[in-house]
């Protein structure tokens, strides 16, 4: 049994933001941090004070995270991005909204003294000498401190204050993982009410020192325990009163926290078998479980139920049968043909999820070139006379501006060209459509034709297919191409209007050009000839699409499975490498990388011949790299062994934090069962004769500290890897080890079985016997939902505590977290 948490996040829009640029506007984007570590970055919306993002994410977290913060930033090309404001939710706040938080929240100013992170290792003792008592505070080290300098590091020192006396450690230059090993003593009087305060600061030569966090201890409690040692989480300084800086604007968010308990897979097998038995029987069987699930499911959670059911049946190879059963149930309670599949029923939601899993590559092949052309042209397109603005168009000649009629005519020509190109591409794509999608549409077409066999309903089977293919798949992708990974950025206002009009035209074609659809917007009439011609093309396309026999579908699927598996993750990356014992080479090169179930490969272009860089069986770790190491952010390191068994490290830079988390997640999932996975790593690089993170000079050796056994130490006593992800298989970030409970002074260390931890206990104590992993197939966990991208969260806490008791538990397995290996060719990242 294991607990896991997930955040469903939808960043909708902002309003009334302050202007940060000299033009009187801003270029806002939203950055999401979990415990002060970035996990999500939205696209930038240029030159606006009321941005709309509409982006959705699913973030998997360990149950012990503390807070999630939303920062609204203003992007600047030549300087650091400006912070506009932030919204912060603690875990308790989110837990108090079982159905999730939804609404507008006012942005607050960002106080640097509250932006703290990391932990500090302290040893506190009450020493008795003759008749005097002294309080001894040993400041050992710190880890994962906030980077306060422009080089991505800090110059930390520690200030210890007690009863008006202050002592300071030495300054460690350019490090977020400093070591001091300095001891301070204070005279101690029994019954003294004062508290001991340990503060971390970043030293600056010119400006004032930056606050890095503090820990406050109750001295009276120290009298009782006499000695205490451990890692303590740095806390912000909230003693200052916040000053109002005026209105910083508002942010509309939808955030929902879900805490789940995952049981061993055997506990789910009776339910899975029961569901599969009912689906195999279809509507002829005695079971009524699927109708009961649909009747008792609320509208708010129907999409989640549909997604989880689809995962189960995809894993069992029964997705088509499951959807066929839902089609029959929907048709059985539908009396009017014009209302078929128009509601948000379980059948509609399940079919949407199915198309996003099985048809995403097909969608990209059809829509990709048309969407790219719309973005490249950036033409002003408008068909509604009430919205035409001639001043936005420019001039046809040197002096004469375009008239409204000319604008409408040119707009109609542009849209007719785009719509014609789209319909032509769709007509030619029958063989490109996956066999399982064609077979499912064939089943839908036949069921609807059986239910409405009369001549007056001859278009109903075609409309049933287009209600999913056009209205729920192609049209949403045209209106929001970024959410379907067709573009990297949101469209500007002009391009968005063009895409919206094109999506409306596709909807009219999908509705088979009914009088009702024409009556809604009469100003779409200039497109009517193209729409009418498109209806004929679409009907011919659907006729060919569903013309597939069961045996042919099975053969096509087997043929696809016999081919080389598609990449689990691919895209451009910048590669850095170390050479010999010298410094890191300063140059880097952009290459196209591809991750399959066998190797991480690269090529100059997506279509070039690929060369294997790393075999997956040789991967030992995949972790983040400190920003100061290369002077660049979003860099990860892949530690592996070459063919001769020598350890090597490849440094790869991603374009954004979202891509970084996705690559880390994919690499960890495919190497989860590798032998020889590392238990520790350096978050920096070895430059010259020392590590940039902890300044150790031993390139391969362990820490020299003698108080803790070497086998339980990390390479720089800070960063700890996750060798297995059995309890939380969706995590993707470097595992920074377990934390002590937060608060002022902490009690004596708890038994190991009671500690709160970001990492699983096997990671907290690597000396435990290795447990058998759940052996997931790498292809089972690679599906990304286009409108709700699965980005795994970071672990912002590191460290280990010596266990007092050891536990061994069988690793839980969750069938809802798995994807079937036979559907690997259909999976997209």
C-alpha positions in Angstrom: 0.0 0.0 0.0 1.2 3.5 -0.8 -0.1 7.0 -0.7 0.3 9.5 -3.5 -1.0 12.9 -4.3 -1.7 14.7 -7.5 -2.6 18.3 -8.4 -5.0 19.0 -11.2 -4.1 22.6 -12.3 -5.8 24.8 -14.9 -4.3 28.2 -15.3 -7.1 30.1 -17.0 -6.3 33.8 -17.3 -5.2 37.0 -15.6 -6.7 40.5 -15.5 -5.7 44.0 -14.5 -2.0 43.3 -14.4 0.4 46.2 -13.9 2.4 47.4 -16.9 6.1 46.4 -16.6 7.3 47.6 -20.0 7.9 51.2 -21.2 5.2 50.5 -23.8 2.5 50.5 -21.1 2.0 46.7 -21.4 3.5 43.5 -20.2 4.5 40.1 -21.6 3.1 37.8 -18.9 3.6 34.1 -18.3 2.9 31.9 -15.3 5.5 29.9 -13.4 4.3 27.2 -10.9 6.6 26.1 -8.1 6.1 23.3 -5.6 8.0 24.1 -2.4 9.9 26.8 -4.3 11.0 24.5 -7.1 9.7 25.2 -10.7 7.6 22.5 -12.2 5.4 24.3 -14.8 5.8 27.3 -17.1 3.0 28.5 -19.3 3.5 30.2 -22.7 4.1 33.9 -22.8 1.2 36.0 -24.0 2.7 39.1 -25.6 1.7 42.7 -25.0 -1.3 42.4 -22.8 -2.4 43.2 -19.3 -5.3 40.6 -19.5 -3.6 37.4 -20.7 -5.5 34.2 -21.4 -3.6 30.9 -21.1 -6.2 28.1 -20.7 -3.5 25.5 -20.0 -4.1 22.4 -17.9 -1.6 20.2 -16.1 -1.6 17.1 -14.0 1.2 17.2 -11.4 2.1 14.1 -9.4 3.5 14.8 -6.0 4.5 12.9 -2.8 1.9 13.4 -0.1 4.3 15.5 2.1 4.7 18.6 -0.1 4.0 21.9 1.7 2.8 24.5 -0.7 2.3 25.3 -4.4 2.8 28.9 -5.6 1.8 30.6 -8.9 4.1 33.4 -10.0 3.0 35.8 -12.7 6.1 37.0 -14.5 6.9 39.6 -17.2 9.3 38.2 -19.8 12.1 40.5 -20.8 14.5 39.8 -23.7 17.5 41.7 -22.4 17.3 41.5 -18.6 15.9 39.4 -15.9 12.2 38.7 -16.0 10.2 40.9 -13.7 8.0 39.4 -11.0 4.5 40.8 -11.1 3.0 38.9 -8.2 2.2 35.5 -6.8 -0.6 33.3 -5.4 0.3 30.7 -2.9 -1.8 27.7 -1.6 -0.6 25.6 1.3 -1.4 21.9 1.3 -3.9 22.4 4.1 -5.7 25.1 2.1 -6.1 22.8 -0.9 -7.2 19.9 1.3 -10.0 22.1 2.7 -11.6 22.2 -0.8 -12.5 18.5 -1.6 -14.0 19.5 -4.9 -11.1 21.8 -5.7 -10.6 25.5 -5.7 -11.9 27.5 -8.6 -12.1 31.3 -8.9 -10.2 34.6 -9.0 -7.4 35.3 -6.6 -5.6 38.6 -6.0 -1.9 38.6 -6.7 0.3 39.6 -3.8 3.8 41.0 -3.8 6.8 38.7 -3.6 8.9 39.3 -0.5 12.5 38.0 -1.0 12.7 37.0 2.7 9.9 34.6 2.2 11.5 32.9 -0.9 13.6 30.4 1.0 14.4 26.8 0.4 16.8 24.1 1.5 17.8 22.5 4.8 20.6 22.9 7.3 22.4 20.2 9.3 22.9 21.1 12.9 23.9 19.3 16.1 22.7 20.9 19.4 24.0 19.8 22.8 23.7 20.8 26.4 27.2 20.5 27.9 27.8 20.4 31.6 31.1 21.5 33.0 31.6 21.5 36.8 28.7 23.7 37.8 28.2 25.6 34.5 26.0 24.6 31.6 26.8 25.6 28.1 24.8 25.3 24.8 26.9 23.9 22.0 25.7 24.5 18.5 27.6 22.6 15.7 26.9 24.1 12.2 27.8 21.2 9.9 26.5 21.9 6.4 23.5 23.0 4.3 22.0 21.8 1.1 19.7 23.0 -1.7 19.9 26.7 -0.7 18.2 29.3 -2.7 20.3 30.8 -5.5 20.6 34.5 -4.8 23.4 35.6 -7.1 23.3 36.0 -10.8 25.6 33.1 -11.3 23.0 30.7 -10.0 24.7 30.1 -6.6 25.1 31.9 -3.3 27.9 32.8 -0.9 26.3 31.4 2.3 27.3 31.9 5.9 25.4 31.1 9.1 24.6 33.5 12.0 23.7 32.0 15.4 22.0 34.2 17.9 21.2 33.5 21.5 20.5 35.9 24.4 21.8 38.9 22.6 25.0 37.3 21.5 25.7 36.7 17.8 28.3 34.4 16.2 28.9 33.8 12.5 30.5 31.0 10.4 33.0 31.6 7.6 31.7 32.4 4.1 31.6 29.6 1.5 31.9 31.2 -1.9 29.7 30.1 -4.9 27.9 27.1 -3.4 24.4 26.0 -2.6 25.8 23.0 -0.7 28.2 24.6 1.8 30.1 22.8 4.5 31.3 24.6 7.7 31.8 22.1 10.5 32.1 25.0 13.0 31.1 24.9 16.7 29.7 27.7 18.8 29.0 27.8 22.5 26.8 30.0 24.6 26.3 30.2 28.4 23.2 28.5 29.4 21.0 29.3 32.4 18.3 26.9 33.4 14.9 28.4 32.9 16.0 31.0 30.5 13.1 31.8 28.1 15.2 32.8 25.1 15.2 30.8 21.9 18.2 29.9 19.8 18.0 31.2 16.3 20.1 29.9 13.5 19.9 32.0 10.3 21.5 31.4 6.9 22.5 34.4 4.8 24.0 35.1 1.4 27.0 37.4 1.6 27.2 40.3 -0.9 30.1 42.6 -1.2 28.2 45.7 -2.3 24.5 45.3 -1.5 23.0 44.1 1.7 23.1 40.4 2.5 20.3 38.2 1.3 18.2 36.2 3.7 18.3 32.4 3.0 16.1 31.1 5.9 16.2 30.4 9.6 15.4 27.7 12.2 14.3 28.6 15.7 14.8 26.2 18.6 13.1 26.0 22.0 16.0 25.9 24.5 13.7 24.6 27.3 13.0 21.5 25.3 16.7 21.1 24.6 17.2 20.8 28.3 15.0 17.8 28.3 16.6 15.9 25.4 20.2 17.1 26.1 21.2 16.5 22.4 19.6 16.7 19.0 21.0 16.4 15.5 19.4 16.4 12.1 18.5 18.2 9.0 16.1 21.1 9.6 14.0 22.8 6.9 14.8 26.5 6.6 11.8 28.7 7.4 11.0 32.2 6.0 11.1 35.4 8.0 7.5 36.5 8.6 8.3 39.0 11.3 8.1 42.0 8.9 4.7 43.5 8.2 3.6 43.4 4.6 3.1 46.7 2.9 0.4 47.2 0.3 1.8 48.0 -3.1 -1.5 48.7 -4.8 -3.4 46.4 -7.1 -1.2 43.8 -8.8 -4.1 42.2 -10.7 -5.8 38.9 -10.3 -5.4 35.3 -11.5 -8.1 32.8 -12.4 -7.2 29.3 -11.3 -8.7 25.8 -10.9 -6.7 23.7 -8.5 -7.7 20.4 -7.1 -5.7 18.2 -4.7 -6.3 14.4 -4.7 -4.8 12.1 -2.2 -5.0 8.4 -3.2 -4.1 5.2 -1.6 -2.6 2.7 -4.0 -3.1 -1.0 -3.1 -1.2 -3.9 -4.5 -2.3 -4.9 -7.9 -3.8 -8.1 -6.6 -6.5 -6.2 -4.8 -7.7 -4.7 -8.1 -7.8 -7.9 -10.1 -11.4 -9.0 -9.0 -12.8 -5.6 -10.2 -10.8 -5.7 -13.4 -12.0 -9.3 -14.2 -15.6 -8.3 -13.4 -15.4 -5.3 -15.8 -13.7 -7.3 -18.5 -16.3 -10.1 -18.2 -19.2 -7.6 -18.6 -17.6 -5.9 -21.6 -17.0 -9.3 -23.3 -20.6 -10.2 -22.8 -21.8 -6.9 -24.2 -25.4 -5.8 -23.7 -26.6 -9.4 -23.9 -25.0 -10.4 -20.6 -26.6 -10.2 -17.2 -24.1 -7.6 -15.9 -25.2 -4.0 -15.3 -21.9 -2.6 -13.8 -21.0 -0.2 -16.7 -24.6 1.4 -16.7 -24.4 1.6 -12.9 -21.1 3.4 -13.1 -22.4 5.9 -15.6 -25.6 6.6 -13.6 -23.7 7.2 -10.3 -21.0 9.3 -11.8 -21.3 13.1 -11.5 -20.6 15.4 -14.3 -17.5 16.8 -12.6 -15.7 13.5 -12.3 -17.0 11.8 -15.5 -13.9 12.6 -17.5 -11.7 11.0 -14.8 -13.8 7.9 -14.6 -13.8 7.6 -18.4 -10.0 8.0 -18.5 -9.4 5.4 -15.9 -11.8 2.9 -17.4 -10.2 3.4 -20.8 -6.8 2.7 -19.3 -8.0 -0.6 -17.8 -9.5 -1.8 -21.1 -6.5 -0.6 -23.1 -4.4 -2.7 -20.9 -6.7 -5.7 -21.4 -6.9 -5.2 -25.2 -10.7 -4.5 -24.9 -10.8 -0.8 -25.7 -12.9 -1.3 -28.8 -15.3 -3.6 -27.1 -15.7 -1.2 -24.2 -16.5 1.7 -26.5 -18.9 -0.5 -28.5 -20.8 -1.3 -25.3 -21.0 2.4 -24.5 -22.3 3.1 -28.0 -25.0 0.6 -27.6 -26.0 2.0 -24.2 -26.1 5.5 -25.6 -28.2 4.5 -28.6 -30.6 2.6 -26.5 -31.6 5.7 -24.5 -31.6 8.1 -27.5 -34.9 8.8 -29.3 -33.9 11.9 -31.4 -31.2 11.5 -33.9 -30.1 15.1 -33.6 -29.2 14.7 -29.9 -27.0 11.6 -30.4 -23.6 11.9 -28.7 -24.2 15.6 -28.0 -24.1 15.4 -24.2 -21.1 14.8 -21.9 -22.0 11.2 -21.4 -19.6 8.4 -20.5 -19.5 7.3 -24.1 -18.5 10.8 -25.3 -15.8 11.3 -22.7 -14.4 7.8 -23.2 -14.2 8.3 -27.0 -12.5 11.7 -26.5 -9.8 10.1 -24.4 -9.4 7.2 -26.8 -8.8 9.6 -29.7 -6.2 11.6 -27.8 -4.3 8.4 -27.0 -4.6 6.4 -30.3 -5.0 9.2 -32.8 -2.6 12.0 -31.8 0.1 11.2 -34.4 -2.7 11.0 -37.0 -3.9 14.4 -35.9 -0.5 15.9 -36.2 0.1 14.5 -39.7 -3.2 15.9 -41.0 -3.4 19.3 -39.2 0.3 20.1 -38.7 1.0 21.6 -42.1 -2.2 23.7 -42.2 -1.7 25.1 -38.7 1.9 26.0 -39.5 0.8 27.8 -42.6 -1.7 29.8 -40.7 0.9 30.9 -38.1 3.4 31.8 -40.8 1.0 33.9 -42.9 -0.4 36.0 -40.0 -3.1 37.5 -42.2 -5.9 39.6 -41.0 -9.0 37.4 -41.5 -12.6 38.5 -40.5 -16.0 37.5 -42.0 -18.2 39.2 -39.4 -18.9 42.7 -40.8 -19.6 44.0 -37.2 -16.0 43.1 -36.2 -14.1 44.3 -39.3 -11.4 46.9 -38.4 -9.9 48.4 -41.6 -7.1 50.1 -39.7 -5.7 46.7 -38.7 -5.3 45.6 -42.4 -3.1 48.2 -43.9 -3.2 49.5 -47.5 -3.7 47.8 -50.8 -1.6 50.5 -52.5 0.6 53.3 -51.5 -2.1 55.5 -50.1 -5.6 53.8 -50.4 -6.7 51.7 -47.4 -8.7 48.6 -48.0 -12.5 48.9 -47.9 -14.7 46.7 -45.8 -15.8 44.7 -48.8 -12.2 44.0 -49.9 -11.4 42.8 -46.3 -14.3 40.4 -46.4 -13.5 39.1 -49.8 -9.8 38.5 -49.0 -10.7 36.9 -45.7 -13.1 34.5 -47.5 -10.4 33.6 -50.0 -7.9 32.9 -47.3 -10.4 30.7 -45.3 -11.5 28.8 -48.4 -7.9 28.0 -49.2 -7.2 26.7 -45.7 -10.4 24.7 -45.5 -9.8 23.2 -48.9 -6.3 22.2 -48.0 -7.5 20.6 -44.8 -10.2 18.6 -46.5 -7.9 17.4 -49.2 -5.3 16.3 -46.5 -8.1 14.5 -44.7 -9.3 12.7 -47.8 -5.8 11.4 -48.5 -5.3 10.1 -44.9 -7.4 7.0 -44.8 -4.4 4.6 -44.7 -2.6 6.8 -42.2 -5.4 6.5 -39.7 -4.5 3.8 -37.0 -6.3 0.5 -37.5 -7.8 0.5 -34.0 -9.3 3.9 -34.6 -10.8 2.8 -38.0 -12.2 -0.4 -36.4 -13.8 1.7 -33.6 -15.4 4.1 -36.1 -16.6 1.2 -38.1 -18.4 -0.2 -35.1 -19.9 3.2 -34.3 -21.1 3.6 -37.9 -22.8 0.2 -38.0 -24.5 0.6 -34.6 -25.9 4.0 -35.6 -27.1 2.7 -38.9 -28.9 -0.2 -37.2 -30.6 2.2 -34.8 -31.7 4.7 -37.4 -32.2 2.7 -40.7 -34.7 5.0 -42.4 -33.9 7.0 -45.5 -34.5 10.3 -43.7 -31.7 9.4 -41.3 -29.1 8.5 -44.0 -26.7 11.1 -42.8 -27.0 10.2 -39.1 -24.2 7.5 -39.2 -21.8 10.0 -40.8 -22.8 12.7 -38.3 -22.1 10.3 -35.5 -18.5 9.8 -36.7 -17.9 13.5 -37.4 -19.3 14.4 -33.9 -16.1 12.8 -32.5 -13.7 13.2 -35.4 -14.5 16.8 -36.3 -16.3 18.4 -33.4 -14.4 16.8 -30.4 -11.0 16.2 -32.0 -10.1 18.3 -35.0 -11.9 21.5 -34.1 -10.5 21.8 -30.5 -7.0 21.2 -31.9 -7.5 23.9 -34.5 -8.7 26.5 -31.9 -6.0 25.6 -29.3 -3.0 24.1 -31.2 -0.6 24.5 -28.3 -2.8 22.3 -26.0 -2.5 19.5 -28.6 1.3 20.1 -29.0 0.9 21.4 -32.6 2.6 24.6 -31.7 5.0 25.6 -28.9 3.3 29.0 -28.2 -0.1 30.4 -28.1 -1.4 32.2 -31.1 -1.7 36.0 -31.1 -5.1 37.7 -31.4 -5.0 37.9 -35.2 -4.0 34.2 -35.7 -6.5 33.1 -33.0 -9.3 34.7 -34.9 -8.3 32.9 -38.1 -8.1 29.6 -36.3 -11.5 30.2 -34.7 -13.2 30.9 -38.1 -11.5 27.9 -39.6 -12.7 25.7 -36.7 -16.3 27.0 -37.3 -16.1 26.0 -40.9 -14.9 22.5 -40.0 -17.8 22.2 -37.6 -20.2 23.2 -40.3 -18.7 20.5 -42.5 -18.9 18.0 -39.7 -22.6 18.8 -39.2 -23.2 18.0 -42.8 -24.1 21.6 -43.6 -27.5 21.4 -41.9 -29.9 24.4 -42.1 -29.6 24.8 -38.4 -25.8 25.3 -38.6 -26.2 27.8 -41.4 -28.8 29.8 -39.6 -26.6 30.4 -36.5 -24.1 32.7 -38.3 -25.3 34.0 -41.6 -22.0 35.9 -42.2 -20.3 32.5 -42.8 -22.2 32.3 -46.1 -19.1 33.2 -48.3 -17.7 29.8 -47.3 -20.8 27.9 -48.2 -19.6 26.5 -51.6 -16.5 25.2 -50.0 -18.4 23.8 -47.1 -20.9 22.1 -49.4 -18.1 20.5 -51.4 -16.4 19.5 -48.2 -19.5 17.6 -47.1 -19.2 15.3 -50.1 -15.5 14.9 -49.5 -16.0 14.0 -45.9 -18.8 11.5 -46.6 -16.5 9.8 -49.1 -13.7 9.8 -46.6 -15.8 8.2 -43.9 -17.1 5.6 -46.3 -13.5 4.6 -47.0 -12.5 5.0 -43.3 -15.0 2.4 -42.0 -14.5 0.1 -44.9 -12.2 -2.2 -42.9 -12.9 -5.8 -41.9 -12.1 -7.3 -38.5 -9.3 -9.5 -39.9 -7.8 -6.6 -41.8 -7.8 -4.5 -38.7 -6.1 -7.2 -36.7 -3.5 -7.7 -39.5 -2.8 -3.9 -39.6 -2.4 -3.9 -35.8 0.0 -6.8 -35.9 1.9 -5.2 -38.7 2.2 -2.0 -36.7 3.4 -4.0 -33.7 6.0 -5.8 -35.7 7.6 -2.6 -36.8 10.1 -0.7 -34.7 8.4 0.9 -31.7 7.9 4.6 -32.0 9.9 6.9 -29.8 8.7 7.3 -26.2 10.0 10.8 -26.2 11.8 12.9 -28.9 12.7 16.4 -29.6 15.6 18.9 -29.9 18.2 19.1 -27.1 21.6 20.8 -26.7 24.3 18.4 -25.7 27.4 19.1 -23.6 30.1 16.6 -22.8 33.1 16.3 -20.6 36.5 15.3 -22.2 39.2 13.8 -20.1 40.3 15.6 -17.0 40.2 19.1 -18.3 37.5 21.6 -18.0 34.1 21.2 -19.6 34.1 22.2 -23.2 32.3 25.6 -23.6 30.5 24.8 -26.9 27.3 22.9 -27.3 25.4 21.5 -30.2 21.7 21.2 -31.0 20.7 17.7 -32.1 17.4 15.8 -32.4 17.2 13.2 -29.7 14.9 10.1 -29.6 14.2 7.8 -26.7 12.9 4.3 -27.4 12.7 1.2 -25.3 16.2 0.3 -26.3 18.4 3.4 -26.4 18.7 7.2 -26.3 19.8 8.2 -29.9 20.5 11.4 -31.7 20.6 12.7 -35.2 21.2 16.1 -36.9 17.6 16.3 -38.0 14.5 14.3 -37.3 14.8 12.5 -40.6 18.5 11.8 -40.5 20.1 8.5 -39.6 20.2 8.1 -35.9 23.3 7.2 -33.8 23.0 5.5 -30.4 24.3 7.6 -27.6 23.3 5.6 -24.6 21.9 2.1 -24.3 19.0 2.1 -21.8 20.5 -0.8 -19.9 23.6 1.3 -19.2 21.8 4.2 -17.6 22.6 4.7 -13.9 20.9 8.0 -13.1 19.1 10.9 -14.7 19.0 14.1 -12.6 19.0 17.9 -12.8 22.1 20.0 -12.9 22.6 23.3 -11.0 22.1 26.4 -13.0 25.5 27.8 -12.1 27.3 24.8 -13.6 26.9 25.9 -17.2 25.4 29.4 -16.6 22.2 28.0 -18.1 19.0 26.6 -16.7 17.1 23.4 -17.6 20.2 21.2 -17.9 20.0 17.5 -16.9 22.7 14.8 -16.6 22.5 11.2 -17.7 25.0 9.1 -15.9 25.8 5.8 -17.7 28.5 3.3 -18.4 30.1 2.8 -21.8 30.8 -0.5 -23.4 34.0 -0.9 -21.4 32.2 -0.3 -18.2 33.6 3.1 -17.5 31.3 5.7 -16.0 30.3 8.6 -18.3 28.1 11.6 -18.0 26.1 13.3 -20.8 24.8 16.8 -20.1 21.7 17.7 -22.0 19.9 21.1 -22.0 16.2 21.4 -22.6 14.3 24.5 -23.8 12.0 24.9 -20.8 11.2 23.4 -17.4 8.3 21.5 -18.8 10.5 19.7 -21.3 13.1 19.1 -18.6 10.6 17.3 -16.3 9.2 15.3 -19.2 12.6 14.1 -20.3 13.6 13.2 -16.8 10.3 11.3 -16.3 10.7 9.4 -19.5 14.4 8.5 -18.8 13.6 7.3 -15.3 10.7 5.2 -16.3 12.5 3.3 -19.0 15.5 2.6 -16.7 13.6 1.9 -13.6 14.6 -1.8 -13.5 18.3 -1.3 -14.5 20.8 -3.0 -12.3 23.5 -0.8 -10.7 21.4 2.3 -10.4 23.3 4.9 -8.4 22.2 5.9 -4.9 23.8 9.4 -4.9 25.0 12.0 -7.4 26.6 15.4 -7.7 24.1 18.1 -8.8 27.1 20.1 -10.2 29.9 19.3 -12.7 33.5 18.5 -12.2 35.4 21.5 -13.5 39.1 21.7 -13.1 40.0 19.8 -10.0 36.7 20.0 -8.0 33.0 19.7 -8.1 31.1 22.9 -8.6 28.4 21.9 -6.1 30.3 21.0 -3.0 33.9 21.9 -3.9 35.1 18.3 -3.3 38.3 17.4 -5.2 37.7 13.6 -5.4 35.9 13.0 -8.7 34.7 9.5 -7.9 35.0 9.1 -4.2 32.5 9.6 -1.4 32.3 12.2 1.3 35.1 12.2 3.9 32.8 12.8 6.9 33.4 10.2 9.6 30.3 10.6 11.6 28.1 8.7 9.2 29.0 5.4 7.5 30.2 5.9 3.9 27.5 3.6 2.4 24.8 6.0 3.6 26.4 9.2 2.4 25.7 11.0 -0.8 28.5 12.1 -3.0 28.4 15.7 -1.7 26.2 14.8 1.3 23.3 16.5 -0.4 21.8 15.0 -3.5 20.1 11.6 -3.3 18.8 9.6 -6.2 15.7 7.6 -6.5 16.8 4.0 -7.4 13.2 2.8 -7.8 9.8 4.4 -8.1 7.6 1.6 -6.9 5.4 3.6 -4.5 5.1 6.7 -6.8 5.8 5.5 -10.3 4.9 8.9 -11.8 7.6 10.9 -10.1 10.2 12.4 -12.5 12.4 14.6 -10.4 15.6 14.1 -8.5 14.9 12.6 -5.2 16.3 14.8 -2.5 16.0 12.8 0.6 13.6 12.8 3.4 12.9 15.9 5.5 12.3 16.3 9.2 8.9 17.7 10.1 8.6 21.4 9.6 8.3 24.0 12.3 10.5 25.7 14.9 12.6 23.4 17.0 12.0 19.7 16.2 11.7 16.9 18.7 14.1 14.1 18.9 14.3 12.0 15.7 11.3 9.8 15.2 11.6 6.1 14.6 12.4 5.6 10.9 9.0 4.1 10.2 7.2 7.3 11.4 9.2 9.9 9.6 7.6 12.1 7.0 9.5 11.8 3.8 9.5 13.1 0.2 11.2 9.9 -0.8 10.2 6.4 -0.3 11.7 4.6 2.6 13.9 2.4 0.4 15.4 5.7 -0.9 15.7 7.1 2.6 17.8 4.1 3.6 19.7 2.5 0.7 21.1 -0.2 3.0 17.7 -2.0 3.0 17.6 -5.2 1.0 16.5 -4.5 -2.6 12.9 -5.4 -3.2 11.6 -6.8 -6.4 10.2 -4.0 -8.5 6.9 -4.2 -10.1 8.5 -4.7 -13.5 6.5 -2.1 -15.5 6.8 -2.1 -19.2 8.5 1.2 -20.3 5.8 1.7 -23.0 3.1 1.6 -20.4 3.8 5.0 -18.9 4.5 7.2 -21.8 1.1 8.5 -22.8 0.6 12.2 -22.5 -2.9 13.8 -22.6 -2.8 16.8 -24.9 -5.2 18.9 -22.9 -3.8 17.9 -19.5 -0.1 17.3 -19.8 1.3 14.9 -17.2 4.3 16.7 -15.7 6.0 15.1 -12.7 6.8 17.2 -9.8 10.2 18.0 -8.2 11.4 16.8 -4.9 12.8 19.8 -3.2 14.1 18.1 -0.1 17.2 16.0 0.4 18.9 14.2 3.2 18.9 11.0 5.1 18.4 9.9 8.6 19.8 6.7 10.1 16.9 4.2 10.5 16.0 2.8 13.9 13.8 0.1 12.4 13.7 -1.5 9.0 10.6 -2.4 7.1 10.1 -4.5 4.1 6.9 -4.4 2.1 5.9 -5.8 -1.2 5.9 -3.1 -3.8 2.4 -2.0 -4.7 1.2 -2.2 -8.2 -1.6 -0.2 -9.7 -3.3 -1.3 -12.9 -4.6 2.2 -13.5 -1.1 3.5 -13.8 -0.1 1.1 -16.6 -0.4 1.1 -20.3 -0.4 -2.1 -22.4 2.7 -3.1 -24.3 0.7 -4.1 -27.4 -0.4 -0.5 -27.8 3.2 0.9 -27.8 3.0 2.1 -31.4 -0.1 4.2 -30.5 1.5 5.9 -27.5 2.7 9.5 -27.8 4.7 11.6 -25.4 
